[in-house]
Amino acid sequence: MATTASGVILFLLLATPVYFISLVIYRLYFHPLAKIPGPKLAAATSWYEFYYDVVGRGAFCWEIKRMHDEYGPIVRINPSEVHILDTSFYDEIYAPASKKRDKYADYVVFLGVPTGAFATCPHDHHRIRRKALNVSFSKKAIYEIEDLIQSKVHLLCDRFRDIARRNKVVRLDAAFFALANDIITEYSFGEGYDCLSKNDFQESFKGVLLTAVEAGAFIRQFPWVVGIIKSMPVLVLRRISGAFASLLQWEAIVNKRVETLVAAARAGKPVADKSVFSTLLSGDLPPEEKSFQRLSDEGKSLMGAGSETTSWTLTLLMWYVMRDARVLAKLREDLRDMPDGAAESSLLKWLERRRYLSAVVTEALRFDHGAIGRLPRIANEPLQYRDHVIPAGTPLSSTNYWVHMDETIFPNPATFSPERWLEAEREGVPLQKYMVSFSKGSRQCVGQK
């Protein structure tokens, strides 16, 4: 018996290094991506990416740019994935619905919401889930909740006035997060979290979501960690990580809201009128798409994406406008005749017609750039990029930040200049085609309206 055990251990000791050496040799010389330029270490192991994103706290985005500076517009950034830094090829990666593009399962795993539309990998399955959401996020639907939006904006303005009277400091990112969160939660569930009324704007909610984002790189390398975290009692987890314990409590709140709505729908009771979930539950989705777990994942996706992205754009906008007296003066002039009172019901449409305001918002979105990390897509057909054939099934990505910071498209890209959009409009330059804050194609952000 001892001899058998010793033999097994000896075999493992010999076989393990042989396996990993063979794997590295295959990845470097025989893999379908072996001829794509890039660092050999990145091609050999995903630990290269892990080091920059986990130890370097999100630095892989900058390392990818360094790779491009050294190797050119196409690089192999890990054993399985190719990154292209060429704005002319962006629409091929993030293609319209006429070309199928799947998401990369190994990348979206960190979200922890596998059945939400955002994390749905197969193109055709995503199409079903996305169609159901499009109804609630069309421009027509947004006009219909204008009263909700205005009520939350008025509440935030009241809070700002009170803070100013007391000569206190306010964290704009927390305040705008509360605004976005209250709007998206009430619109989604028919009931909000009332973050705007909290003294600190319920800043802990923002911290919870940022914790989830920061943990993403680690979870991509060790996806089984998600299951362990979710199976642990909150009291035990709080001793290990207070942030993750708060994340589970936040998930429990979302789960409770969804559970109540699903139960009401199944019992034939009315669900909050015009809410996202009333539309999903009363729509023509198949029964399995209306399960508690599926809709719970959708709810968490909407809360996360609908709060942090919007709040960060507003924070950037406020920062750049307030530090530039010229921009502030022009914006005030553009908004000087803003309607109120009886005309307030048409305020959103009126605001959409303000040319300078639109330019300011677009420039803020350029600085926000959406996801700073790449969003890999998988084509079902081989793609040709210059002299390279990218095999079908290869995760392929670009990075929004580097598109928006391309000085050949946006001169002086680090300068906040709303005028660049007005000049482009006057000169007939299609600058908007390079705006990718919401990504592009069939997978672009559902909340872009």
C-alpha positions in Angstrom: 0.0 0.0 0.0 2.8 2.4 0.9 4.6 1.4 -2.3 1.5 2.3 -4.3 1.1 5.6 -2.6 4.8 6.4 -3.2 4.4 5.5 -6.8 1.5 7.8 -7.3 3.3 10.7 -5.6 6.4 10.1 -7.7 4.3 10.0 -10.9 2.6 13.3 -10.0 6.0 14.9 -9.2 7.3 13.9 -12.6 4.1 14.4 -14.6 3.2 17.8 -13.3 6.3 19.7 -14.6 6.2 17.7 -17.9 2.5 18.8 -18.4 3.2 22.5 -17.8 6.4 22.5 -19.9 4.4 20.8 -22.7 1.6 23.3 -22.3 4.0 26.2 -22.6 5.7 24.7 -25.7 2.3 24.2 -27.3 1.1 27.8 -26.6 4.3 29.3 -27.9 4.9 27.3 -31.0 1.8 25.2 -32.0 -1.2 27.2 -30.8 -3.4 28.8 -33.5 -2.3 32.2 -32.2 1.4 31.4 -32.1 2.2 33.8 -35.0 0.4 36.8 -33.4 3.0 39.3 -32.1 3.3 39.9 -28.3 5.4 39.0 -25.3 6.3 35.4 -25.0 5.5 35.3 -21.3 2.0 36.7 -21.9 1.4 34.0 -24.6 2.7 31.3 -22.3 0.7 32.0 -19.1 -2.4 33.9 -17.9 -0.4 34.7 -14.7 1.1 37.6 -16.7 -2.2 39.3 -16.9 -3.0 38.3 -13.3 0.2 40.0 -12.1 -0.7 43.4 -13.7 -4.4 43.3 -12.8 -4.3 41.9 -9.3 -0.8 42.8 -7.9 -0.7 45.9 -10.1 -4.4 46.8 -9.2 -5.8 47.1 -12.7 -2.6 48.0 -14.5 -3.0 45.5 -17.4 -4.9 48.1 -19.4 -1.7 50.2 -19.5 0.5 47.1 -20.1 -1.6 46.3 -23.2 -0.9 49.8 -24.5 2.9 49.2 -23.9 2.6 46.0 -25.8 1.1 47.8 -28.8 3.8 50.5 -28.6 6.4 47.7 -28.9 4.7 45.1 -31.1 2.2 47.0 -33.3 -1.6 47.2 -33.6 -2.3 43.5 -33.1 -1.0 41.7 -30.0 -1.6 38.4 -28.2 -2.2 39.5 -24.6 -2.7 36.1 -23.0 -2.7 32.5 -24.2 -6.1 32.7 -25.7 -6.9 36.3 -26.5 -6.0 38.9 -29.2 -6.2 42.7 -28.7 -6.3 45.1 -31.6 -5.6 48.8 -31.3 -7.0 50.2 -34.5 -10.1 52.3 -34.6 -10.8 51.2 -38.2 -11.3 47.6 -37.0 -13.4 48.4 -33.9 -16.7 47.9 -35.8 -15.5 44.4 -37.0 -14.9 43.3 -33.4 -18.1 44.9 -32.0 -20.2 44.1 -35.0 -23.9 44.8 -35.6 -26.5 42.0 -35.2 -26.0 40.8 -38.8 -22.8 39.3 -37.6 -22.8 37.0 -34.7 -20.6 37.9 -31.8 -20.5 35.8 -28.6 -19.0 37.0 -25.3 -16.1 35.2 -23.7 -17.3 33.0 -20.8 -13.9 33.1 -19.0 -14.0 36.9 -18.9 -17.6 37.6 -17.8 -17.4 35.0 -15.0 -16.3 37.6 -12.6 -19.7 39.4 -12.7 -21.3 36.6 -10.8 -24.6 37.0 -12.7 -24.3 34.3 -15.4 -27.9 34.5 -16.5 -28.1 38.3 -16.8 -28.3 39.7 -20.3 -24.9 41.5 -20.0 -23.1 38.2 -19.1 -25.0 36.0 -21.6 -22.4 34.6 -23.9 -24.2 33.0 -26.9 -25.3 35.6 -29.5 -28.7 34.1 -30.1 -29.6 33.7 -26.4 -28.4 37.2 -25.6 -30.7 38.5 -28.4 -33.8 37.0 -26.7 -32.9 38.6 -23.3 -31.8 41.9 -24.8 -35.0 42.3 -26.8 -37.0 42.0 -23.6 -35.0 44.8 -22.0 -35.0 47.1 -25.0 -38.7 47.8 -24.4 -37.9 49.4 -21.0 -34.8 51.4 -22.2 -36.1 52.9 -25.5 -36.2 56.6 -25.8 -40.0 56.5 -25.6 -39.9 54.5 -22.3 -37.4 57.1 -20.8 -39.7 60.0 -21.7 -42.5 58.2 -19.9 -40.5 58.1 -16.6 -39.5 61.8 -16.8 -41.5 62.6 -13.7 -39.5 60.0 -11.8 -36.2 61.4 -13.0 -37.2 65.0 -12.3 -38.4 64.1 -8.8 -35.0 62.6 -7.9 -33.1 65.4 -9.5 -35.1 67.9 -7.4 -34.4 66.0 -4.3 -30.7 66.0 -5.0 -30.8 69.7 -5.6 -32.5 70.2 -2.3 -29.8 68.2 -0.6 -27.1 70.3 -2.3 -28.8 73.6 -1.1 -29.0 72.3 2.4 -25.3 71.2 2.4 -24.3 74.6 1.1 -26.3 76.4 3.8 -24.5 74.4 6.4 -21.2 75.0 4.7 -20.4 71.3 4.5 -18.4 69.4 1.9 -20.1 66.9 -0.3 -18.7 63.9 -2.2 -20.1 64.4 -5.7 -19.4 60.8 -6.7 -21.5 59.5 -3.7 -24.3 62.1 -4.4 -24.5 61.2 -8.1 -24.4 57.5 -7.3 -27.3 57.9 -4.9 -29.2 59.8 -7.7 -28.6 57.1 -10.3 -29.2 54.3 -7.9 -32.5 55.7 -6.7 -33.7 56.2 -10.3 -32.7 52.7 -11.6 -34.0 50.8 -8.5 -37.4 52.5 -8.5 -37.7 52.1 -12.3 -36.6 48.5 -12.1 -38.6 47.3 -9.1 -41.2 50.0 -8.5 -39.5 50.9 -5.2 -36.2 52.6 -4.6 -33.6 52.4 -1.9 -34.0 56.1 -1.0 -30.2 56.7 -1.0 -30.7 60.4 -1.6 -32.3 61.0 1.8 -29.4 59.4 3.7 -26.9 61.8 5.3 -24.0 60.1 3.5 -26.0 59.3 0.4 -25.7 55.6 1.3 -22.1 55.7 0.3 -21.6 52.1 1.4 -23.6 50.9 -1.6 -21.1 52.5 -3.9 -18.3 50.9 -2.0 -20.0 47.5 -2.4 -20.1 47.7 -6.2 -16.5 49.0 -6.4 -15.4 46.0 -4.3 -17.0 43.7 -6.8 -15.3 45.4 -9.7 -11.9 45.4 -8.0 -12.2 41.7 -7.2 -13.0 40.9 -10.8 -9.4 40.2 -12.0 -8.9 37.8 -9.1 -12.1 36.0 -9.7 -11.4 35.6 -13.5 -8.3 33.6 -12.5 -10.1 31.7 -9.7 -13.8 31.6 -10.7 -14.6 28.9 -8.1 -14.0 31.6 -5.4 -17.5 33.0 -6.2 -19.2 29.8 -5.1 -17.3 29.7 -1.8 -18.0 33.3 -1.0 -21.7 33.0 -1.7 -22.0 29.8 0.4 -20.4 31.4 3.5 -22.6 32.9 6.3 -22.4 36.7 6.4 -21.2 36.8 10.0 -18.3 34.5 9.1 -17.5 36.3 5.9 -17.5 39.7 7.7 -14.6 38.5 9.8 -12.6 37.8 6.6 -13.8 40.7 4.4 -16.4 43.3 5.5 -16.7 44.4 1.8 -17.6 41.0 0.6 -20.1 40.6 3.5 -21.7 43.9 2.5 -21.8 42.7 -1.1 -23.8 39.6 -0.1 -26.2 41.7 2.0 -26.7 44.0 -1.1 -27.4 40.9 -3.2 -29.9 39.7 -0.6 -31.8 43.0 -0.9 -32.0 42.6 -4.6 -33.1 39.0 -4.3 -35.9 40.0 -1.9 -37.2 42.6 -4.3 -37.2 40.1 -7.2 -38.7 37.3 -5.2 -41.6 39.5 -4.2 -42.2 40.6 -7.8 -42.0 37.1 -9.2 -44.3 35.7 -6.5 -46.9 38.5 -7.2 -46.8 37.8 -10.9 -47.3 34.1 -10.5 -50.2 34.8 -8.1 -51.8 37.0 -10.8 -51.3 40.1 -8.6 -50.5 43.5 -10.3 -46.8 44.3 -10.4 -45.5 47.9 -10.3 -46.8 49.7 -13.4 -44.1 50.5 -16.1 -41.3 49.1 -14.1 -38.6 47.1 -15.9 -39.6 43.9 -14.1 -43.3 44.4 -14.7 -42.5 44.5 -18.4 -40.2 41.4 -18.2 -42.8 39.4 -16.2 -45.7 40.3 -18.4 -43.8 40.0 -21.7 -43.5 37.0 -24.0 -40.2 35.6 -22.6 -40.4 31.8 -22.2 -41.1 30.6 -18.6 -37.5 29.6 -17.9 -36.4 33.2 -18.6 -38.8 34.4 -15.9 -37.4 32.2 -13.1 -36.3 33.8 -9.8 -32.6 33.1 -10.4 -32.6 34.5 -13.9 -34.4 37.7 -13.0 -32.3 38.1 -9.8 -29.2 38.1 -12.0 -30.8 40.7 -14.3 -31.7 42.8 -11.3 -28.1 42.8 -10.0 -26.8 43.6 -13.5 -29.1 46.6 -13.8 -28.3 47.9 -10.4 -24.5 47.7 -11.0 -24.4 49.0 -14.5 -27.1 51.6 -14.0 -25.6 53.2 -11.0 -21.8 53.4 -11.2 -21.4 54.3 -14.9 -24.0 57.1 -14.8 -22.7 58.6 -11.5 -19.1 58.6 -12.7 -20.1 60.4 -15.9 -21.9 63.1 -13.9 -19.0 63.4 -11.5 -16.5 63.9 -14.4 -18.9 66.4 -16.1 -19.3 68.5 -12.9 -15.5 68.5 -12.2 -14.5 69.7 -15.7 -17.3 72.2 -16.0 -16.7 73.8 -12.5 -12.9 74.1 -13.0 -13.3 75.9 -16.4 -15.1 79.3 -16.1 -15.3 79.6 -19.9 -17.2 76.3 -20.2 -19.4 77.0 -17.2 -20.4 80.4 -18.7 -21.3 78.9 -22.0 -23.3 76.2 -20.4 -25.2 78.6 -18.3 -26.0 80.7 -21.4 -27.2 77.6 -23.2 -29.5 76.8 -20.3 -30.6 80.3 -19.6 -34.2 79.9 -20.9 -34.8 76.5 -19.4 -38.5 76.0 -18.9 -40.2 75.2 -15.6 -43.6 75.0 -14.1 -46.2 74.0 -16.6 -43.6 73.4 -19.3 -41.6 71.0 -17.2 -43.1 67.9 -18.7 -41.2 68.6 -21.9 -37.9 69.3 -20.2 -36.0 66.2 -21.4 -36.8 67.0 -25.0 -35.9 70.6 -24.5 -32.5 69.6 -23.0 -31.8 67.3 -25.9 -32.0 70.4 -28.3 -29.3 72.3 -26.3 -26.3 72.1 -28.6 -23.7 73.2 -26.1 -25.1 71.0 -23.3 -25.0 68.0 -25.8 -21.4 68.8 -26.5 -20.5 68.9 -22.8 -22.3 65.6 -22.1 -20.6 64.0 -25.1 -17.2 65.2 -24.0 -17.8 63.9 -20.5 -18.7 60.5 -22.0 -15.5 60.5 -23.9 -13.6 61.0 -20.7 -15.7 58.4 -18.9 -15.1 56.0 -21.8 -17.4 53.3 -20.3 -15.6 50.2 -19.2 -11.8 50.8 -18.8 -11.1 47.1 -19.3 -11.5 45.4 -22.6 -14.8 43.6 -23.5 -13.8 40.5 -25.6 -16.0 39.2 -28.4 -15.8 35.9 -30.2 -16.6 35.7 -33.9 -17.9 32.5 -35.4 -15.9 33.0 -38.6 -12.2 33.7 -39.2 -11.3 37.4 -39.3 -8.6 39.0 -41.4 -6.6 41.8 -39.9 -3.8 42.9 -42.3 -1.5 40.0 -42.7 -3.0 38.0 -39.8 -5.9 35.5 -39.9 -7.6 35.4 -36.5 -9.2 31.9 -36.2 -12.9 31.5 -35.5 -13.6 31.2 -31.8 -10.8 33.5 -30.7 -11.6 36.0 -28.0 -10.8 39.4 -29.6 -11.0 42.8 -28.0 -10.2 46.5 -28.1 -10.2 49.0 -25.3 -12.5 52.1 -25.2 -10.1 54.2 -23.3 -7.4 54.0 -26.0 -10.0 54.8 -28.7 -11.0 58.0 -26.9 -7.4 59.0 -26.2 -6.3 58.5 -29.9 -4.8 61.9 -30.7 -5.1 61.3 -34.5 -8.9 61.4 -33.9 -9.2 63.6 -30.9 -6.4 66.2 -30.9 -5.2 67.1 -27.4 -7.2 64.1 -26.1 -6.5 64.9 -22.4 -8.1 68.4 -22.8 -11.8 68.7 -21.9 -13.2 70.5 -25.0 -16.9 70.5 -25.8 -16.1 72.7 -28.7 -14.5 69.8 -30.6 -17.9 68.3 -31.1 -19.4 71.6 -32.3 -16.5 72.1 -34.7 -16.8 68.6 -36.1 -20.6 69.1 -36.7 -19.9 72.4 -38.6 -17.2 70.8 -40.7 -19.1 67.6 -41.4 -16.5 65.4 -39.6 -18.1 62.2 -38.4 -16.5 62.3 -34.9 -19.5 60.6 -33.3 -18.5 57.3 -35.0 -15.5 57.1 -32.7 -17.5 57.5 -29.5 -17.5 54.0 -27.9 -18.5 54.7 -24.3 -21.4 52.4 -24.7 -19.4 50.0 -26.9 -20.9 49.2 -30.4 -22.8 46.5 -32.2 -25.5 44.2 -31.0 -24.0 44.1 -27.5 -23.8 47.8 -26.9 -25.1 49.2 -23.6 -28.9 48.8 -23.2 -29.0 52.1 -21.2 -27.4 54.4 -23.8 -30.7 56.3 -24.3 
